[in-house]
């Protein structure tokens, strides 16, 4: 994480460095991103950079922490009552994620590029970040016990399918920017999923 020296900088300068890092990490995978490009865009020297961060990993972690505060709160399903099933909770979550992706396309690109980076650093990092998928898995298991979802359904497979759909929809919202056009597709896929695993 940043040094005290970084936090002693003026707010505009901190924001300039952060914005330069976001631009670079949204354009290239972490393993391909360039400190030289970041310091150039931020208008600082490479020497100054190392007064603020120990290296690229440190800066990347800081960026993810900052944008993660927004993404995690957007992705966590709203409080689910016993009368609300898994499908309703998932639909609410994906709508929030897509709305966030539309408003923060560069942030979304950073998270998506992590999926295509097989570096050891990224592998360790992704394992540390909490997410909403564990909560959704709990809801699937809960609905199995409540007789809403077939007991033979593979919960992990359902989550994997939804995870891949989430990536697809985030790409689509970045390209189109129109949430109203995309939501009917999301609702239709949830309807298909419900028909496949729910107990009717």
N, C-alpha and C positions, 0 to 999 in steps of 0.2 A: 504493500500500500504506500501512498505518497509519504514523503518526509515532511517534517515540520516546516522546512523551507518552502515547500510547495504551498502549504496552507497559509503561509505568511505573505504570499503573493496577493496582489490586488485581485478582486473577483473577476474583472474583465480579462485579466491575463490567464487566470485559471480556466475560465470558460473557453478562451481561445485555444489553449493546449488541449482541453477536453474535446472540443469540436474538431480539431485537427486529427486527433486520435480516432474519433468516431468515423470521420471521412475515410481514413486509411483502412481501418478494420472492417468497414462496410464494403470496401472495394476489393480487398484481398483476404485470403485466409490468414490466420495468425502466423503460420509458419512462413508465409510469403510477404507479410507486411514489413515495411521499412521504417526504421527509426529516422533515417535521414529525411524521408518524405514528411514525416510528422513534424520534425523540428523546423523544416523549411516552411511548411504551411502555418505553423504556430509562430514563426518569427523569432525563434530562440536558437541559441547555439547548442551543439551536441553536448558540450561541457555542462551547460546549464541543465540540460535534460537529466544528466546523471546526478545533479544536485537535488532533483525532485523525485526521481524514481531509480530503483536499483537496476532496471533494465526493461526490456519490452514486456516480459512476463508480468512485472509489477504494474506497469501502465495498463495492460490488458485486464488484469484483475480489478483494477480500480474502475475502469470503464464498465466492465460487466456488473460490478457491484452497484454502481450508480443507476444503470439502466435496468438492472434486475429488480431494483426496488419498485419500479413501475410495472414491469412485466409480471412479476410474481403476484402482485396485488390484483392485476388484471386477470390473471389466469386462474386464481384460486376460486373455485365455485362459491356462489353465495351460500348462506346458511341453508342447509337442506333439512326439511322436515320429514317426518316418517311418511307423510302422504305424498311426498314428491319423489318420483323415481329417478333412477340413474340417467335415463334418456333426457329428462327435463333438465337435470343438473348439467349434463354435458352440453346440451344446446345453449344454455345460459353462458357456460364457460367459453365456448368457441365464439359466440357472438362478442363477448368482451375482448377476447384475444384479437379477433379480426378488426374490431374498432380501434384497438391499440395499435395494431400493425398499420392501419391506414394513417393514423396520426403520427406514427414514429417509424417511417419506412427504413431509415438508416439503422436504427436500433434493431429492427427486425432482421435486416440483412446480416448484421453481426451474428445474431443467434443462429440464423440459418447456415451461415458459412461454417459455424462450428461443426455442423453435421458432416461436412466434407473435409474436415481436417483430421488426419489420423496421427498427428504428433502426440508424443507422450504427455506433454504439458496439457493439451486440450482434453485428452482422455481422463487425466486425473482431475482436471477442473470441473468437467461436466458431472463427475460423480459426486462432487461436493455441493452442487447447487440444488436447493430444494425445488420441487415443482408440484404442479397440480395433479400429475398423473397418478401418483401414489394414492391421493385422496379419491380419485375416480375409481381406482381398483377396489378400494374399500367399499365404495358404493355398489359396485357390481357384486361383491361378496355379500353385502347386506341384503341386496335385492334377491340374491339366490335364497338366502335364509327366509326371506319374506314371501317366497313363492312368485316373485315377479319375473325372474330370469331362470332359465333352465339350469339345473344343478350341474349338468355335464359340460356346460360352456367353459372354454379355456379363457380365464380372465386375462391372462398375460397376452394372449393372442388378440383379444378384443382391444386392449390398450395399444398394442403395436399397430393395429389397423387404424385406430383413431389418431395415433401419433403421426402416422404417414399422411393421413388425410389433413391433419392440421398443417403440416408443411406445405402440402399442395394448396390449401386455401390461403395460406399466408403469401405464397408466391403470387397467387391470383390477385389478391387484394393490392399487392404492391404494383402489379402490372396495370390493373384496371382502376383502382382507387374508388370504385363504386360498390359500397357495401350492400346497397339495396338490391343490386343485380345478383350478388353472390349468395345472400341469405336463403333464397328459395332452394338453391342447390344443396346447401347445408341441411336444411330442414328435410329435404327429400331423402338424403343419405341417412339421416337419423331415422327416418320412417322405415327405410329398407332394413337398417340394422335392427330396429325394434322387431320387425317381422321375422327376422332370422333367429334371434336369441331369446325373445321374450316369451313368457308363458301366456298364451291368449285365453 
